[in-house]
Amino acid sequence: MAGDGTVVDIVAYDTMAHARPGAAGITGEVADSPVHSTIDHSTVEWRLTTVLQHIE
């Protein structure tokens, strides 16, 4: 959680080509999930970005 109360949820994909349909699936395929009913979806902001550094 960020200092301002924002919850940040990170889902990592190998490529942006995989990320786009994956993000769409989260909002579509699991929309009936009990967890989704607890979320105020008007406050959700999706950001897809490229990882610039990866350390193993």
MOPAC internal coordinates of N, CA, C and O (Angstrom, degrees):
PM7 1SCF
backbone

  N    0.0000 0     0.00 0     0.00 0    0    0    0
  C    1.4401 1     0.00 0     0.00 0    1    0    0
  C    1.5280 1   107.65 1     0.00 0    2    1    0
  O    1.2310 1   121.33 1   -44.46 1    3    2    1
  N    1.3103 1   115.05 1   135.54 1    3    2    1
  C    1.4624 1   120.92 1   178.04 1    5    3    2
  C    1.5285 1   109.73 1   -76.02 1    6    5    3
  O    1.2310 1   120.45 1   -15.53 1    7    6    5
  N    1.3164 1   116.75 1   164.47 1    7    6    5
  C    1.4527 1   122.10 1  -178.45 1    9    7    6
  C    1.5192 1   114.39 1   -58.79 1   10    9    7
  O    1.2310 1   120.44 1   155.05 1   11   10    9
  N    1.3338 1   116.76 1   -24.95 1   11   10    9
  C    1.4662 1   120.31 1  -178.94 1   13   11   10
  C    1.5296 1   112.52 1   -91.18 1   14   13   11
  O    1.2310 1   120.29 1  -172.76 1   15   14   13
  N    1.3424 1   117.05 1     7.24 1   15   14   13
  C    1.4563 1   121.09 1   179.88 1   17   15   14
  C    1.5178 1   113.94 1    93.05 1   18   17   15
  O    1.2310 1   120.29 1   177.54 1   19   18   17
  N    1.3197 1   117.05 1    -2.46 1   19   18   17
  C    1.4590 1   121.13 1   179.17 1   21   19   18
  C    1.5303 1   109.97 1   -69.74 1   22   21   19
  O    1.2310 1   120.67 1   -47.67 1   23   22   21
  N    1.3126 1   116.32 1   132.33 1   23   22   21
  C    1.4578 1   121.56 1   175.90 1   25   23   22
  C    1.5228 1   107.41 1   -92.63 1   26   25   23
  O    1.2310 1   120.85 1   -52.82 1   27   26   25
  N    1.3273 1   115.98 1   127.18 1   27   26   25
  C    1.4584 1   121.30 1   179.58 1   29   27   26
  C    1.5197 1   107.59 1  -110.68 1   30   29   27
  O    1.2310 1   120.67 1   -57.05 1   31   30   29
  N    1.3112 1   116.32 1   122.95 1   31   30   29
  C    1.4520 1   122.33 1   179.67 1   33   31   30
  C    1.5229 1   106.92 1  -117.86 1   34   33   31
  O    1.2310 1   120.02 1   -59.51 1   35   34   33
  N    1.3189 1   117.56 1   120.49 1   35   34   33
  C    1.4634 1   121.59 1  -175.97 1   37   35   34
  C    1.5195 1   109.40 1  -108.52 1   38   37   35
  O    1.2310 1   121.21 1   -52.26 1   39   38   37
  N    1.3277 1   115.28 1   127.74 1   39   38   37
  C    1.4581 1   122.16 1   173.66 1   41   39   38
  C    1.5195 1   106.14 1  -121.56 1   42   41   39
  O    1.2310 1   120.35 1   -57.12 1   43   42   41
  N    1.3172 1   116.94 1   122.88 1   43   42   41
  C    1.4631 1   121.13 1  -175.59 1   45   43   42
  C    1.5300 1   111.15 1  -102.36 1   46   45   43
  O    1.2310 1   121.21 1   -45.63 1   47   46   45
  N    1.3088 1   115.28 1   134.37 1   47   46   45
  C    1.4572 1   123.07 1   176.20 1   49   47   46
  C    1.5231 1   108.34 1  -123.53 1   50   49   47
  O    1.2310 1   120.60 1   -20.06 1   51   50   49
  N    1.3280 1   116.47 1   159.94 1   51   50   49
  C    1.4687 1   121.09 1   179.36 1   53   51   50
  C    1.5174 1   112.35 1   -67.16 1   54   53   51
  O    1.2310 1   120.46 1   143.74 1   55   54   53
  N    1.3233 1   116.72 1   -36.26 1   55   54   53
  C    1.4625 1   121.18 1  -176.51 1   57   55   54
  C    1.5245 1   109.89 1  -144.01 1   58   57   55
  O    1.2310 1   120.83 1   -18.46 1   59   58   57
  N    1.3231 1   116.02 1   161.54 1   59   58   57
  C    1.4663 1   120.19 1   174.66 1   61   59   58
  C    1.5206 1   110.57 1   -64.45 1   62   61   59
  O    1.2310 1   120.45 1   149.98 1   63   62   61
  N    1.3238 1   116.74 1   -30.02 1   63   62   61
  C    1.4662 1   120.19 1   177.78 1   65   63   62
  C    1.5241 1   110.94 1   -62.06 1   66   65   63
  O    1.2310 1   119.86 1   150.18 1   67   66   65
  N    1.3182 1   117.87 1   -29.82 1   67   66   65
  C    1.4642 1   121.83 1   175.51 1   69   67   66
  C    1.5254 1   111.52 1   -85.81 1   70   69   67
  O    1.2310 1   120.42 1   147.82 1   71   70   69
  N    1.3264 1   116.79 1   -32.18 1   71   70   69
  C    1.4638 1   121.24 1  -176.34 1   73   71   70
  C    1.5247 1   112.61 1   -66.08 1   74   73   71
  O    1.2310 1   120.36 1   137.96 1   75   74   73
  N    1.3087 1   116.92 1   -42.04 1   75   74   73
  C    1.4802 1   119.53 1  -175.95 1   77   75   74
  C    1.5248 1   112.18 1   -60.77 1   78   77   75
  O    1.2310 1   119.01 1   126.49 1   79   78   77
  N    1.3307 1   119.49 1   -53.51 1   79   78   77
  C    1.4677 1   117.63 1   178.42 1   81   79   78
  C    1.5235 1   112.58 1   -67.89 1   82   81   79
  O    1.2310 1   120.29 1   151.48 1   83   82   81
  N    1.3314 1   117.05 1   -28.52 1   83   82   81
  C    1.4586 1   119.97 1   177.11 1   85   83   82
  C    1.5144 1   111.37 1   -63.98 1   86   85   83
  O    1.2310 1   120.46 1   135.08 1   87   86   85
  N    1.3227 1   116.72 1   -44.92 1   87   86   85
  C    1.4646 1   121.05 1   178.25 1   89   87   86
  C    1.5249 1   110.44 1   -64.21 1   90   89   87
  O    1.2310 1   120.33 1   140.06 1   91   90   89
  N    1.3079 1   116.97 1   -39.94 1   91   90   89
  C    1.4644 1   120.47 1   178.22 1   93   91   90
  C    1.5253 1   110.55 1   -64.64 1   94   93   91
  O    1.2310 1   120.54 1   143.81 1   95   94   93
  N    1.3195 1   116.57 1   -36.19 1   95   94   93
  C    1.4579 1   120.55 1   179.00 1   97   95   94
  C    1.5102 1   112.43 1   -65.83 1   98   97   95
  O    1.2310 1   120.52 1   144.71 1   99   98   97
  N    1.3280 1   116.61 1   -35.29 1   99   98   97
  C    1.4631 1   120.30 1   179.99 1  101   99   98
  C    1.5217 1   110.19 1   -62.02 1  102  101   99
  O    1.2310 1   120.12 1   138.51 1  103  102  101
  N    1.3096 1   117.37 1   -41.49 1  103  102  101
  C    1.4619 1   119.83 1  -177.99 1  105  103  102
  C    1.5254 1   112.26 1   -82.17 1  106  105  103
  O    1.2310 1   119.88 1   157.28 1  107  106  105
  N    1.3187 1   117.83 1   -22.72 1  107  106  105
  C    1.4603 1   120.50 1  -177.71 1  109  107  106
  C    1.5116 1   114.27 1   -99.01 1  110  109  107
  O    1.2310 1   120.54 1   121.64 1  111  110  109
  N    1.3213 1   116.58 1   -58.36 1  111  110  109
  C    1.4602 1   121.29 1  -172.81 1  113  111  110
  C    1.5186 1   113.99 1   -67.72 1  114  113  111
  O    1.2310 1   120.06 1   146.92 1  115  114  113
  N    1.3170 1   117.49 1   -33.08 1  115  114  113
  C    1.4632 1   119.59 1  -178.02 1  117  115  114
  C    1.5294 1   111.91 1  -110.60 1  118  117  115
  O    1.2310 1   120.48 1  -157.20 1  119  118  117
  N    1.3045 1   116.68 1    22.80 1  119  118  117
  C    1.4664 1   121.31 1  -177.64 1  121  119  118
  C    1.5301 1   112.59 1   -60.97 1  122  121  119
  O    1.2310 1   119.90 1   154.23 1  123  122  121
  N    1.3266 1   117.80 1   -25.77 1  123  122  121
  C    1.4633 1   121.21 1  -179.46 1  125  123  122
  C    1.5245 1   112.67 1   -87.94 1  126  125  123
  O    1.2310 1   120.13 1  -176.36 1  127  126  125
  N    1.3140 1   117.36 1     3.64 1  127  126  125
  C    1.4590 1   121.67 1  -179.81 1  129  127  126
  C    1.5291 1   110.13 1   -62.97 1  130  129  127
  O    1.2310 1   120.07 1   -38.14 1  131  130  129
  N    1.3390 1   117.48 1   141.86 1  131  130  129
  C    1.4721 1   120.19 1   176.94 1  133  131  130
  C    1.5288 1   112.76 1   -57.29 1  134  133  131
  O    1.2310 1   120.33 1   148.99 1  135  134  133
  N    1.3147 1   116.97 1   -31.01 1  135  134  133
  C    1.4633 1   120.57 1   179.30 1  137  135  134
  C    1.5264 1   110.34 1   -64.05 1  138  137  135
  O    1.2310 1   120.38 1   138.75 1  139  138  137
  N    1.3261 1   116.89 1   -41.25 1  139  138  137
  C    1.4676 1   120.52 1  -177.44 1  141  139  138
  C    1.5175 1   112.24 1   -64.49 1  142  141  139
  O    1.2310 1   120.12 1   151.94 1  143  142  141
  N    1.3140 1   117.38 1   -28.06 1  143  142  141
  C    1.4667 1   119.34 1   179.71 1  145  143  142
  C    1.5310 1   111.80 1   -72.52 1  146  145  143
  O    1.2310 1   119.74 1   165.52 1  147  146  145
  N    1.3292 1   118.10 1   -14.48 1  147  146  145
  C    1.4677 1   121.13 1   179.12 1  149  147  146
  C    1.5226 1   112.17 1   -92.60 1  150  149  147
  O    1.2310 1   119.97 1   176.28 1  151  150  149
  N    1.3270 1   117.66 1    -3.72 1  151  150  149
  C    1.4664 1   122.38 1  -175.70 1  153  151  150
  C    1.5220 1   110.10 1   -99.33 1  154  153  151
  O    1.2310 1   120.61 1   -46.07 1  155  154  153
  N    1.3251 1   116.44 1   133.93 1  155  154  153
  C    1.4623 1   121.50 1   171.75 1  157  155  154
  C    1.5284 1   106.28 1   -83.02 1  158  157  155
  O    1.2310 1   120.35 1   -84.19 1  159  158  157
  N    1.3138 1   116.93 1    95.81 1  159  158  157
  C    1.4680 1   122.05 1  -172.76 1  161  159  158
  C    1.5291 1   113.76 1   -64.61 1  162  161  159
  O    1.2310 1   120.14 1   162.96 1  163  162  161
  N    1.3158 1   117.33 1   -17.04 1  163  162  161
  C    1.4646 1   119.55 1   176.57 1  165  163  162
  C    1.5284 1   110.96 1   -71.28 1  166  165  163
  O    1.2310 1   120.54 1   166.43 1  167  166  165
  N    1.3320 1   116.57 1   -13.57 1  167  166  165
  C    1.4637 1   120.37 1  -179.85 1  169  167  166
  C    1.5267 1   112.83 1  -101.15 1  170  169  167
  O    1.2310 1   120.21 1   179.73 1  171  170  169
  N    1.3284 1   117.21 1    -0.27 1  171  170  169
  C    1.4709 1   121.38 1  -176.78 1  173  171  170
  C    1.5208 1   110.22 1   -85.11 1  174  173  171
  O    1.2310 1   121.10 1   -47.48 1  175  174  173
  N    1.3185 1   115.50 1   132.52 1  175  174  173
  C    1.4655 1   121.51 1   176.33 1  177  175  174
  C    1.5263 1   107.75 1  -125.29 1  178  177  175
  O    1.2310 1   120.82 1   -57.43 1  179  178  177
  N    1.3389 1   116.03 1   122.57 1  179  178  177
  C    1.4646 1   121.65 1   179.00 1  181  179  178
  C    1.5121 1   109.45 1   -93.26 1  182  181  179
  O    1.2310 1   120.97 1   -46.83 1  183  182  181
  N    1.3195 1   115.75 1   133.17 1  183  182  181
  C    1.4649 1   121.30 1   174.40 1  185  183  182
  C    1.5170 1   108.28 1  -131.84 1  186  185  183
  O    1.2310 1   121.00 1   -58.57 1  187  186  185
  N    1.3078 1   115.70 1   121.43 1  187  186  185
  C    1.4610 1   121.16 1   173.79 1  189  187  186
  C    1.5231 1   106.91 1  -103.95 1  190  189  187
  O    1.2310 1   120.57 1   -51.03 1  191  190  189
  N    1.3135 1   116.51 1   128.97 1  191  190  189
  C    1.4534 1   120.34 1  -177.24 1  193  191  190
  C    1.5184 1   110.08 1  -144.25 1  194  193  191
  O    1.2310 1   120.36 1   -17.82 1  195  194  193
  N    1.2950 1   116.92 1   162.18 1  195  194  193
  C    1.4551 1   123.50 1   178.36 1  197  195  194
  C    1.5178 1   109.58 1   -95.23 1  198  197  195
  O    1.2310 1   120.27 1   -46.89 1  199  198  197
  N    1.3162 1   117.10 1   133.11 1  199  198  197
  C    1.4628 1   121.28 1   175.10 1  201  199  198
  C    1.5223 1   108.49 1   -72.50 1  202  201  199
  O    1.2310 1   121.11 1   -50.24 1  203  202  201
  N    1.3193 1   115.48 1   129.76 1  203  202  201
  C    1.4598 1   119.98 1  -177.69 1  205  203  202
  C    1.5238 1   112.82 1   -93.95 1  206  205  203
  O    1.2310 1   119.97 1   158.64 1  207  206  205
  N    1.3255 1   117.66 1   -21.36 1  207  206  205
  C    1.4610 1   120.26 1  -179.82 1  209  207  206
  C    1.5147 1   108.71 1  -144.78 1  210  209  207
  O    1.2310 1   120.86 1   -42.83 1  211  210  209
  N    1.3098 1   115.96 1   137.17 1  211  210  209
  C    1.4554 1   121.57 1   179.44 1  213  211  210
  C    1.5152 1   107.77 1  -131.87 1  214  213  211
  O    1.2310 1   120.13 1   -52.91 1  215  214  213
  N    1.3251 1   117.35 1   127.09 1  215  214  213
  C    1.4595 1   122.65 1   179.65 1  217  215  214
  C    1.5259 1   108.82 1  -121.22 1  218  217  215
  O    1.2310 1   120.72 1   -51.36 1  219  218  217
  N    1.3011 1   116.23 1   128.64 1  219  218  217
  C    1.4784 1   119.86 1   178.05 1  221  219  218
  C    1.4992 1   110.33 1  -102.15 1  222  221  219
  O    1.2310 1   120.10 1   180.00 1  223  222  221

